[in-house]
Structure formats: structure tokens, C-alpha cells
């Protein structure tokens, strides 16, 4: 028996007669990585890895890369073939110390074993003892998700050779024997014959190794064996075969060849494509290489269907195995999920689908398609889309074939975060769609820039959808993806417009649309008090109809709703903003879809006023007869106007033509938006908006570089400094992307997580803005019972809630006002609300780590010296002193 077969890879904490020998776990991992490479990863990823090591044209290119991955898996734990690691496990495995002593190996006298983690030890051994090139060594060193340097390991030689180097020959020989075995079974004569992958390929192979190691470390698939049991190569292979069948990952998606795009589109979506959708399909059908595609078109034109159709065409032509759809908010991701589910269900075979954001488990439709176990998927004959249990972990989210997510999940591909390579592995085999790109600010664009560069390195096509996109942002997106410093003719003000890359070439095409322009009359009005708005509404709605009043703060929307309701008692007033419990907010969205949605009736719409904030401009398909809005940036103003006369219908005579009243504040500095952008918006706001034709010209004018005189204004300097500061702040956590395609660099040169305290810090880092606090809201009904706000359900606080109760409680989520997130209030607020959570609930599923905002019997709470009340009509609202 070889000494390496006596050494441990893993021990069981429950049973010291069970273990995993080193050679068995290495074989398990190698068997899984081979199957992942051949059966699971997309064709384009295999092709990219072959290109990375310069053998793309070779007949056996994929076999060579697969063998390289298998070699990596066999040696990934070579750092466990050390006295330091074996010393950690010897007390957990019965007789291990004695067996090693019988073999002449002494583990005593080691005092600094924690200084040589086995992944770093492996990287050090490969470079020092075997002169393995840095790219391969770094992959081994990064297999626990972090890239740490192995500098300084020479100071801990006892950890590699025993105390006083007593077993230097034995340990050197053990590792040499294993290296010889790993090379021989993978077909490499010498370490000098190993491929030398570039940084992008290092990232993907590391992700593949992490995934394989995690699966091989899961005892549901790979159970421990008795300490006296020995497995030969044939038995190890059978063990992998059984585990793979039990794991039952879905095979990579292969889209069928599409001969007639029009017929394909009608079959998939149930209607014929319009001119925008048809032109987009034509472009992706004819391009020589996948690239970036920026589609700017008005709301309601069918950009989502255009992007999904393009995704299938690209998959059929270039071998992509999935789709990532990123949206700006959880609400917009939830809103589109059923459409993506329906589309994905129309693909062949069984595939995995993932909704990825912080509140995924609260989405009922998503939970309904959860099959529990991979091996049970054949039980459902009606749906070929499943949620695979293995992909349910937060870090595995993007590994499913089809992913609907908040855009954060894409931006975090450029974040210095542990296990970021799993995120890259998930994205590399997909077409990426980024929706509502106009909603992302300069801070987020830093992460978008670097993520686009990574996608280009993987040859991943990226589809950008936007209703309104400034020309300079369009040019930046193209430059970041293509890497070209050459400018292209970006002066067109046509709309809708499609801009795309085809290799190094950038093209642009105006798309004539078969929908008429909508002319909206714009009325400017100085913003006075709320009574002025009441008078305006009374006049405009005197013949009936419905109106929206959109303001820029939650507090003002609540105040305004109260004023309108008090002065217009015959009208129904609905207040809608982000300060509602999530279940109440969802109920309001459903109610608005019914009252003012596409199929709403005149009876439902009549004498209805909706007062809201920015949430009304985001993805809701609602339609108002009249609109008042506070001044906001031009692109958002145009988004808001898209909810005015959105659908063809008969309207009251006074409101037969669309009219938008824009309230101009006296002082822009008090706004939540940049004073400079508001100044520009007011300057270029015309008396008539001709939608969609005016969109590119107006947005371009507001966001274009100002002339020299304008650059000297205090407002512009403040705006410019703020944008520079945002970029600088964002780059602190951002993975650089300058050396992605170079094989003389390594992952450890680019990923350094020392700036991040933890992963949650990093997730907050991809969005700029003050950290927010979210709490669960219940009502105290007695000393031992809390209830839902509706009082429909009461919970005993002295006992652990069951899963159904805990999930119901977890749905009562509220975002607190910004006052509580101020640096001087944040810690105190968290402490108070954390202490409100009953002790018995703190480790319950769904409630672990949550905080509780507990209302009294009058639905009020005093928090940090302020009194608030909650109602389903106005949300979470501060009670001023005069009201108290």
C-alpha cells in the first residue's frame, strides 16, 4: 500500500471510524469535474477554454482541456499531503496517528499548523517542489474561493516536512508519487507540458474546481467510508457514477436551429413580431461573432420578447447554454419572472431556473416550481422547468441555466468577493440581458464596465435594453465590451435604435416602428403648497377620469394624499410608495393593475387619484388619464410620462388629449436628485413631448458635456465632483479587468479581498447609496403574543414558530425611512429592533438574523425619539408633534 493511501482528506465529526482517504476524495473530485466539463458546461465555455491555451483548432482540443481540469482536481488538495494538515485530523480519525507512526511518519512537535492552510500549502508545494507554472498553482491555491499569496510559507517548513524536518524524504516522496500518478492518468508527460491558461480561463477553471470540490465534499453524494476500507480505481469510478446519477444535474441547454425567425417568434410568443423584434432577430442571425447589442425603444414595444428571441438565436448559432436576465429591483425581477418561466418552459428537455435576489423565497410562483430533489423531476409531466436544490445556495445562484435576478448579481462578477469564480462560471455559458439600463447610476457603471469586459473575454453576448439611454452611456457600453478606442458615429437621434458590435466593427440602425407618435402637452407650474395641486385636480377631473401625482419623497406623498383625500371626499385616493410592508405593497400593485391597468374599465378608473413616488415609474403597466409630477431627471420624467395615456381607450372630454403638469421647485438643492441634472432638465423640457421620437434628443441634451461657461457653474462642478468621487469609491472593491486575456498574469494579481470586511459588505458595495434597514413588522397584542398587522394570525412568542408561520412572519418586511440609516442612528436602530425579536424565534428558519419592528395596539411605535404609525392606506408614517 502506498503511504498516500494512509493519509486523510476528510474526517467525520460524528463517527471517528469513518473518513475519506486522500486518494478517494481526489478521485471523487476528478470524476465530477470530468462530467461537468463533458455534460454540464455550455459548448461556448469549452470552446473558450480551448482557445485560452491555443489548441482551439486541434482535433482533441476538448480532451486536452478536460484532462487538464482533471489534473487540477487530482492535485487540488495536495496541500493535505503535509504533516500540518494530517495533524489537524489525527484526533478525529481512529488510529490515524498510529498507522502513520508505523509508516515512519511523526506528526508531533508542530506548533504553527494554522499558518499553512491546505489550499495555500498546495499552491506553495506546486511551485517550490514541482516548478508548476503560476497559473496552475494559483488555481489550486484559489479553490477555497480566495486568492491569497503563498509568500512567507518558507518560514513554516515544519508544516511541510515535520518538526525539525524529520520526515523530509518521506513527505517529498509521498507528494512526488501523487504528482506522478496525476500526470500519468491525465496524459501529461511532465508539468512543463501542462497548459498555461490566461486569467479569464483561470477564473472559469477555478470556478469549475470549486463546484466539483463542493459536490465531492457533500456526503449525500459521496459518503464517508470505514477506516479499514480501501477503494481501487474501478471502485472509485463506480462511486462517482452513482453520485452523478443521484445529483442528476440537467444537461446543458442546446437550442434548435432556427430557419424562419418570424415563424419561430410566433410559435414561442403567440403573436407575430413587430418591426423592432424582427430587426433584432435579423441582426443576431447575421452577425459573424457574438457581441453587445443595445436596443433603445419605447415602453411597451416588446423589448423583453425581442431579447428572449435573440437569446435563442444566439444559443442555436454559438452554443450558449442559458440566459441571465438582470433587472434594477426585486419588484421588477418578480414582475417579469412569470414571463421568463413561461418562455423557458417552451424549451426542449428539462432545465433549471433560478430567481436570484434577497427575497427569492417569498416569491410564491418561484416556490411552486421547487421540486425538492433533482431525482424527483420526472414526476411532473406538465412542466420541464425545475428549481434544482444544488443551485439554491446563495453562491451557486447563477449556475442554473436560466436566471432572473436583480442586476446586483451581474455587477458582483466584478466584486472582490469570496467565490466570485462561481459567479463567472455561471455567467460564462449564458446570454446576458440587462434591462432598464437607464436606472443605473455612475457608481454602478464602474461595476458594469468591468463586468462587460469579463463577458467580452468569455465571448458572452450581452443585450442591453433601455427606453432612454444618453448617447455617451451608449458609447461607453460599446467601448467597454469591444475594448476598442476607436469611436463610431454615435450622432443619430433616430428612435428606436439598435447599436451592436460584430467583432471590431460597430454598427447602428434606426428601426421604423408601426406605432404612431404620442404628443403630450407639458405644463410647467411653480411648486407651491398641496392645496394648489388639489385645485388643479378638481378642475381636470371634473368630468371624471383618473390621475397620478408623482412626487420624489415618501413623506411628501403621504402628506399630499392626506390633503387630497380631505379636500376631495368623493374621490378615492390611493397612496403608493416604498414605505409599505411587502405584502401590502404587492396588494397595492395588484389593485392598481386592476383599477388602471390595460384591461381596466371606465367605471373602475373614474374619480381615482393615485399619489406615489418613483415606484410608479418602474415596470408597472398602468395607464392614467392625467398626470402631475415633480421635476426629476429627464430620462425618469419620460419614464413617468409613459404611464400617461399608455393604452388606447375612450377618456373624459377634458382629458382626451394627454397633458403632463410638471411642478418646478424653487430650490433644487433640497431635491433627492442632482441640482445640475434638474437644471438641465428644466432647460430642455419642451412644451410638447412627442413620444417616442423626442426621447434620444432630450436625454442626449440633458446628459451631454456642457459648454465651457456652464462648466464653471457651481451646480455643474458639484455634479462633476460627485461623479468622480462615485467612480473612485466604486473602484475600491472592483476587480480590475486590464489583464483578463493574458497568461503571464494570475488571478492573485487581480483579486485581493483585503479591503472587504466580509461578503455582505461587498454586496452592498455594488450599489451606491446609504445603507438601508429592513425590519419585519408585527403588532403586540399581549405579553406573550404578537400578530400580523391585519390581526388575521397570532403567534406565541414563547415557542418556536413552525416553517409556515415563520415564512408568513418573514413576509412582513418593511424598509425603514432614511433617518434610521444615518451613521449616527444605524447601530442604535439595529440594536433596539434586534432585541425586539423573541428569543424563541431567533434561530427559526426564515427568521434567523432578522430584526423586528413591534407596533403597539394602536399601530404606533416610538423609535429614537420619533413616533410613527402604520396603516395599509399610507404605510409607515411619522406623526408630527402637532398631530400627537
N, C-alpha and C positions, 0 to 999 in steps of 0.2 A: 504494500500500500504506500502510495506517495504521501509525504508529510502534509502536503497541501490539503489532502482529504481529511486530515485530522483537525483542520482549522475551521473556526466558526465564522459564519456570515451573520446569523441572527439567532437570538435565544428567545424562548417563551417565558414570559413573566409568571404565567400560571402553572407551568409544569417544567421542572428542571431536567426531565428526562426527554424533552423534545427540543429539537434545534433545526437549523438549516446549515449544513456544511457549506463552506465557501464555494466549492466547485458546483454544488447543486443550484445555489442562488444565481451564480454567474450563468449557468446553463439555462435556467428559467428566463433570465433577462434577455439572453441572446436569442432564445426561441421566440419570445414575444416581439422583439424588435424586428426580427426577420419577417414575421407575419404582418406586423404593422406596415412595414415597407412594401411588401408584395400585395397586400389585400386592402389596407385601410387608407393610406395616404393617397392623395389625388395624383393623377398622371402628371400634371404640370409640376408638382413638387419633385417627383422622381426625376423628371427631365431637368429641372433647375439644379438638383444636386449633381447630376451627371455633368452638366455644363460647368459647375463650380470647380471640378477637378480636371477639366479639359478632356473628357473622354465621351462627350455627347454623341459623337459620330461612330463610336466603337460598337460592334455588334453585341458585345456582352457588357455594355456600359452599366446597365442597371444591376447586373450580377456583381460587378466590382464594387459599386457603391453599397449594395446590400451587405456584401461581405465586410466592407469597412465598418458599417454600422454594427454588424455582429461582433467584429473585433473590439470595437469600443465597448459594447455591452459585456464582453468576456473580461475585459480588464478594468471596468469602471470602478470595481471595488478592490483593486489591487492594493490600495492603502489599508485594507483589512488584513493583509498578509504581513502584519507587523506585530511585534510584542506589545506595543501600546494598545492596539485595538483588542487583541486577544486577552489582555489583562482586564479590560473593561467587562468582558463577558464571562470570565472564568468562574465567577461565583454563581452565575445563573445557569450553568450547564454542568450537570453532574459528571464528575470525573475528568473534565477537560484538562485541568491543571496536571493531574497525574499522568494522563496519556501523553501530554506534551513533554513532561519530565522524562518519561520513558523513551521518548524520541530524542532526548538530549537538549530540549529547549527550556530555558529557565526564564520565567516571567517576573521574577522577584526584583526588588530594588528600583522599580520605576516610579518616579515621583512627579513627573510632569506630563502625564499621558494626555491631558486635556489640551495641550499646546499643539497637538498634531491630529486634528480631525481627519477622518479617513479619506474624505474627498480631496483635501489639500495634500495629505500624505501621498495619495495616488498620483497627483499631478507632479509632486516633487520626485517620486520614485521613477516615473516615466522619463523625466528629463535627466535626472542625475545618473541613474543606473543603466538606462537603455538608450539615451540620447534621442528620444522621440521628439519630433518637431513640435514647437509650441502650440500650433492649432489643435492637434490631437490631445496633447497633455491638458490644455485648458478645458476642453470638452469634458474630460474626466473630472477635473477639478471643480467644474460648474454643475455637476449632476445633482447637487442638492439645491439648485436654484440660485446660487450666488456665485459671483466671480471674485474670488479673493486671491491675492498673490501668495505664492509659496515662499516668499523671501523670509529668511530667518530660520527655516527648518533645519539648516545645517547646525544650528545650536542645540538641537534635540536629537542627537544621533542615537541615544539610548532608546528612543521610541522606535527606531528602525532596526537596531541590531542587538538590543538587550543591554542591561546595565553593565557598564564597562566594556561594551561591545563583545560580550561573552559569546554571543552566537552569530557573529558577523558572517561567517561562512554559511551557516545553516540558513539564515534568513535570505541571504543573497541567492543561494541555490534554490530555495523554495520559489522565490519570485521569478528567477530565470526559467525554471521548469514550466511555470504557468505561462510566461510570456511565449516560450517556445510552442506550447500547446495552442495558445490563442492564435498565433501566426499560422501554424500548420493547418488548423481546421478551417481557416478563412482564406487560405490560398496565397498568403503573402510570404515571400522567402525571408524578408528582413524588414525591420522597421523603416529602413530607407525607402522601401517600396510602397509604404502607406501613402494614400492621397494627402494633399495639402489643401484643405478647403478654405475658401475665403470666409470673411466674417459672417456674411449672410448665411452661408451653408453651415458654419459652426453653430449659429443660433438655432437653425432648424434641427440639426443632428442632436444638439443638446436637448432640445425640446422632446425629440423622439426618445432619447435615452431616459429623460426624467419620466415620461409617460410609461415606458417599458419597465423601469425600476419600480414605479408605484404599483403597477399591475402585478409584477412578480413578487412584491412585498405584501400583497393582500392575501391573507391566509384563507379567505373564502375560495380563492382560485388555486393557491399554492400552499397547502397546509404544511406545518412542521412535520418532521419525521422522527422516529425513535433514534436515540443517540447511538444505538448499535447498528442501525440500518445503513447500508451503503447502496448507492444507486449508480449503475453503469450508464454509458451514453444512451443506449436504447431505452432504458427506463426513464431517463431524464426527458427524452424526446416524447415518450408517451405521456409523461406528466404535463408537458407543455400542450400537447394536443388536447388533452381533457380540459385543461384550464381555458384554452382558446374557445373551445366549443361552449363551455359554461359562460364565459364572458359574453360571447355572442354579439360582438360589435357589428354594426351594419357595414356592409361593403361600401366602398367609395361610390358616390353617385356618378353615373355615366349618362349624360343627356343624349337623346337620339338625334341623328342628323335631321336638320330642318330644311326641306327643299322649298317649301312655299310658306314664307313668313306670314302672309295675310291669313291663309287658312289655319296655320298653326295658332296665330293670335286669337282668332275667333273661336277655335276649339278650346283654348285654355281659359279664355275670359268671358266667353258668351256674347261678345259683340265684335263688330268689325273695328279695326284700328283706325284712329283718326290720322291726320297728316303728321302730327308730331310723333306719334307712336310708330307710324310706318317709316318715317325718315330715320328715326333712331335705329330701327331694326335693319334698315338698308346699310347704314354706316357700319354697324358692328359686323354685318355679314360680309362686307367687302374689305375690311381692314386687314393688312398683312400681319400685323402684330397687335396683341392686346395693349391697351394704353389707358389714358384717363379720358373720361367723357363728361363734359359739363353741360347739363341740359337746364336752360333757363326758360321757364314757361309759366303761364299764369296758373293760379289756384284753380283746381277743378278740371284741368285739361287731361288728367290721366297719366301724370309722370310716374306714379308707382307702377302701373301696368307696363308702361314703356320700359322701365328699369328691369322689371322681372322678365319680360320677354327678351331683352338684351342679355340678361344673365344666362338664360337657357341657350341662346345662340352662341354666346362666348364659350359656355361649357361644352357644347357639342363640337365646336371648332378647335378648342385649345386644351380640352381635358381638365377643366376645373371641376372640383368635386363638391361644391356647396356655395352658400351665399351668406354674407353678413349684411344685415340691414340696420344701420345706426340712425337714431333719432335724438332730438335735443333733450327730451324729458321722459320720465317714466310714463306720464299720461299719454304722450304721443306714441310711445312704444306699445303700451297696452292697446291703444286705439287701433293700431294697424295690425296687431297680432293675428286677429281672426282672418284678415285678408291673406296674410302670408301663410297661415295654416292651411287655408283653402287652396292656395296656389301650390304649396308643397305637396299636398295630398294628391294632386294630379300627376305627380311624377311617378315613374315606374318603381317597383320593388318597395322595400321598407327602408325608411331613412329617419334619422334623428333630428329633432327640433328642440331648440332651447330659447327660452325667454330669459334675458340676462340683464337684471338690474337689482337694486337693493330690496325691492318689494315683489320679487317674482312669485313667491309662494302665496301671495294674496290675490293673484290673478286666477279666478275660478276656471276660466276656459283652459288655461295652461295646465292647471291641476287635473282637469278632467281627462287629458290625454296621457297622464302619467300611468305607465303600465306596471310599475312596481319592480319587475325584474326583466332583464333582457330576454331570458329564456321563455317568457310568457307572451311574447309579442304575437305569436301565431294564433292566439286565442281570439283576436279581434279581426273579423273578416271585413269590417267596414271602413277601416282607416289604415293607410300604410305609413302614417307618421307616428313616431313614438318619442317619448322622453326617456333616454337611456339613463339608468341610475348612475353609471360610472361618470357621466358628464355633469352630474348635479352639483359637484363641488364648485366653489367659487372660482378656483384657479383653472378648472377644466372647462369652464362655460363655453369657450369659443371653439372647443374641439368637436362639438356637434356639427353635422353637415349644414343645417340651416339654423341661423341665429338671428333673433330680433333683439335689439339691445339699445340702451342709451349710448350715445356716441362716446361717452367716457371709456367704454370697453375697447373701442378702437384707439382712442388717444393714448391709453395706457400701454400700447405697444411701444411707445417712446419714453416710458417712465422707468427710472432706475428702481425697479421693484423686484423683489424675490420671485423667482419662477416666471419672469417675463417671457422666457423662451417658449413656454406652453401657449402663451397668447399668440406669439409669432407662428408657431406650428399650426394653430387653429386658423389663422387668417391666410396663411400662405397658399392653401388649396382652394380658396374661395374667390368669388367675385364680391367686391366690397361696394356697398351702396351707402352713401351718406346723404341723408335727407335734410331739408330745411337748413342748408349750409349758411344762409344769411343770419341764422340765430347765434352764430359762434363769434366770440369777441377776439381781440388781438392776442390776449393771453392764451386762449385755447388754440389759436392758429399756430403757435410755436410747436405744440404737440402735433397738430395736424400736419405741419410742414415735415417734421421728421418721420411721422408715420407714413406719409405718402412716399418719402424717399425709400423707406424699407419695403413698401409694397412694390415699388418700381424694381427694386433689387430682386424681388421674388417673381417678377413678371405677372403680378396680380393686377387685373383690370380694376379700376376704381371709377364708379359712377357717382357724380355729384349732382344732386337735384336742388334747385332753388327757384323760388318765384322771383326774387330780387337779389341780384349779386352785383356789387360795384365792379367796374372793369378792372381796377387794379388788383382786386382779390382774385378775379378770374385769371389774370396774367400770372399772379403768384402761384396759384394752384398748378397751372401748366408747367411753370418753371421748376417747381419743387419735384414734380413727378418725373419730368423728362430730364432734369439736370442740365438743360440747355441754357446758356446765357444769351442766346440769340433771341431777339424779340420777334413777335409776329404782329401782323396787322390786327390790332385789337380795338380799332376805332369805330366799328359798326355799332349803330344804335338800333339795329333790327331786333324784333322781338315777336315770337320766341326765337331763340338762337341756340345752336348746338356747336360747341367747341370741343375738338378732340385731337389726340395725338396718334400718329401712325408711325412708330419708330421715332426718328428725329424730326419728322415733319409734323407741323401743327396746322390743322385745318379748322375752318369755321363756316357755318352755313345757316342762313336765315331760313326759317320754316314758315311758309304761309299757313295761316290757320283758317279753318272754316267756321269761325265764330265771329260775330260782329263785335266791334269795339263798344265799350260801355262808357258813356260820358257822364261824369259825376260833377255836379256843381259844388264848388268849395266856398264856404262862407267863413271868413275869419271873424272872430269875436273876442274881444278882450275878456280875460277870465276875471269875473267879479265874484259875487257870492253865489251860493247854491240856489237862492230864490230866482236869480236871473235864468238859471237852467230850467227851473220849474215853469216859469212864464213861457219860455221857448217851447217846452214840451206840450204845454196846454194848447198853444197855438197850432203846432204842427200836427197834433193827434186829435184835433177837434172833430175830424171826420172819421176817426177810427185809425186802426193800424198799430204797429208795434215799433219800439225804438230801443236802441242801445246807447248807453252812456259809458264810455270807456275812459277811465282815469288811471293815473300812474302810481297810486298807492292804495293799500288795503284800507287804511284808516279813513281816507277821503271817500272811498267807495261806500263804506258803512255809513258815514255821516250823510252823504248825499242820498243814499237810499232811504234813510230815515226822513229826511226833509221832503223828498218827493212823495213818499207814502203819506206823510202827514198832510200835505197840501193837495194831493190828488187821490182822495179816498176811493174814487170809483175805478181806479186803475190797479191792476196787480203789479207789484214791484218785486222783482227777484234780484237778489244781490249775489254776485258770484266772484270769488277770488281764491287765493291760495290759503286763506286762513280758516278752512273748514276741516273737520275730521274727514279722513279719506273716504269713508263710506258715504258721508253726506255729500262730499264733492262729486262722487260718482253718481249719486242720485240726482243731483242738480244737472249734471251733464246729460243724463238720460232724459230728464224733464225738458231741458232746452231743445234736445233733438226732436222731441215730440211736439213742443209748442212752436218752435221757429225753425225746424229742420226742413229738409227738402220736401217732405210729404205733409207738412203742416197745413191746416185749414184756416180760412179767414176767421172763423169763429174762435179758434184757439189763439190766434195772433192778436185779435182785437183788444185794445186797451191793455197792452202788456208793455212794461218797461223793464229792461234788464240793465242793471248798473254793475259794472265789473271792472276788472283790471286787465293786465296783459294776457291772462289766461283765455280771454275771449278771442285773441288773435291767433291762437295756436291750434290748428288742425281740426277744430270743430266745424262741421258742415252745417252752419246756421245762417239764417237769412233775415235781415231786418229791413223794414220799410224806411227808417230814418236813423241817422247816427250823429251823435255828438262825441267828440274825442278831445282829450287834452293833447297839446302838441307833443310829439315824440319823434324820434329819428325817421327820416323819410321812408326807409325800407319797411319799418314797422307800421308807419302810417298807411302805406299801401297795403300791407297785410290786413290791417283793420278794415280798410275800405273794401276788401274782398268779401266781407260779411254784409255788405250793403247791396241790396237788390241782386243777390247772388244767383237766384233762380228766376225763371220766367213765371210770373203769376199776376193775377189781377190785384191791384192795390188801390187804396183810397185816392180820390182825385187829387188831394193836396200833396200826396206822396207818390204820384205816378212817375215822377222823374227823380232819380237818386240825388240826394243832397247831403253833403258832409259838412257839419259845423265843427270848425277847429278852434278850440279855446287857446288863446295865446297868453301865457302868464306874463306878469310884469317883470319878474326876476327869474332868469333861467338858472341861476346858481343854486336855487332851492330844489331843483329837479333831480330825479334819480338818474337822469341822462346827462351826457356831456353838454355843457353850455355851448361849445363851439358847434357841435352837430345840430343842436336845436336852432342856433342862429342861421346856419346854412339851410336847414330845412325850411325855416320861415322865409328865408330869402328866395328860395327857388320854388316854393309852393305856388302852383298856378291857380287861377280862378276856376279852371276846369281840369279834371283828371280824365284823360282818355285811356281807359284800361282795355287791353294791356299795353297798347302802343307806347304810352309815355313812361313806362317803368324804367327801362335802361337809361334813358336820358336824364330823368330826375335823380335816380340813385347815383349815376355817374357824376352829376353836377355836385351833389352834396358831399360825396366822399373823394372827389378829385383833389389833387395837390393845389392849394390856394396860391394866388399870385403873391409877389413879394410884399406888397403893402399889408395884405391880410395875414401874412406870416408874422408880422410884427405885433399883431393884436394880442392882448393878454389872454383872451379866451383860447386862441389857437396855440399859443405857447404852452398853456396849461394842458391842453388836449395832447399836444405832441409829446410833452414830457411824460404824461401819463401813459401813453402808448409805449414809449421807450422803456419806461420803468416796468411795465407789464411784461414785455419781452424778456427783459433782464431777469426778472423774478422767475419766470417760467423756465428759463434755461437751467436754473439751479438743479432741477430734478430730471432734466431731459437727457435721454441717451443721445449722444452725438451721432450723426449719420454720414460723416465725411469719408469714412474708410470702409464702407459696407462691402464693396466688391474687391477688397484687397486681401491676399493670402499672407502678406507679410505683417499683418496685424491680427490681434486676437480679441475675443470678447472681453477679456480682462482689461484691455486697453480702453474699452469704451463704457463698460458698466461698472460703476463704483457707487455703492449704496451708502457710503459713509455719511452723506448729507441727510438721509432719511432716518427718523427715529423708529418708525415701524411702517408696515404696509398701509395702514389706514391713513397715515399722514400723506402717503403718496397718492392714494385715491382722491383725496381732497385736493391734491396739487394740480390735477389736470383741469380744474375749473377755478377761475379767478373769482374772488368774492369772499365776503365774510362767511365764516363757518356758521351753519345753521343748526338749530336744535330742534329735534323732533321728539315728541313725547306721546305716550298713549293716554287717552282721556277717559276717565270713569267718574262716577258720582258716588260719594259716600252716603249710604243710606242708613247705616248703623255702625256700631263699633266693630262688628265682625263681618259686615257685608258691604260690597261695592256693586254698583250696577252700571249697565250701559247708560248713555245719556238718555236714550229712549225709554229706559226702565223696563225694557222687554225681557231682560235677562239679569239675574242677580247672582253674584259669585261669593262664595265663602272664602274669606281671606286667611283662614286658619288651616286650610288644606290645599294641596297641590291641585290646580285645575287639570282636567283631562285635556287631551290634544284638541278636541273640538272646542272646548271652552277657551283654551289658551289661544288658539288661532283667531277666534272671534274677538278676544281682547286685543290681540296684536293688530287687528284691522282698524282699531280706533285711534289712528295716528294723526297727529296734528303738528304742523310746522309753527313754531312759536315766532312772535314778532322779533324783528332785528334787535330791539332793545336788549333782549336777554342774551344775544350772541356777542354783544360788545365785550372786549377783552376784560373789562373790569367787572362784568356780570356773569360771564360764561361759567366759570368754575363754581360760583355760588349757586347758580341756577341748577347746574347738573347735580350738585350735592343735595340740594333740597328735594329735587324730583326723584333722585335715586333712592333717597330714604323713604319716599312715599310708597315705593313698591313693597308689597307684603313679603316678609321673609320667606314664607312658604312658596311663593311664586317664582323666586329669583332664579331657580335652576330648571324651571319648566320649559319644555320645548316651546318655541315661538317667543318666549318672554325673557330668555337669558340675555342680560346686558341691556335690557330696555329700562326706560325711566317712566314715571307715572305722574301725570298732572291730575290731581284729585280735586274735583269740584265739590262744593257743599250742596246741601239740599236745595238751595236757590240757584244752582248752576253757576256759582261765583267762586273765585279764588283770589286771595291776596298774595302776591308774589313780588318780592323785592320792593315793597312799599307801594305797589300799584295794584289796583283792583280791576279784575277782568270778569266778564261773564261770557257764557257760551250759549248760542241759540242756533237752531237749524236755519233760521231766517238770515242772520247776519254773521254767523261764525264766531270766532274768538275776538272779543271787542273790549277795549279799555273803557272803564266807567270813569269819567272825569269827576273832579271834586264837586262841581255844581250839581251833577246828576246824583252823586252819592248823598 
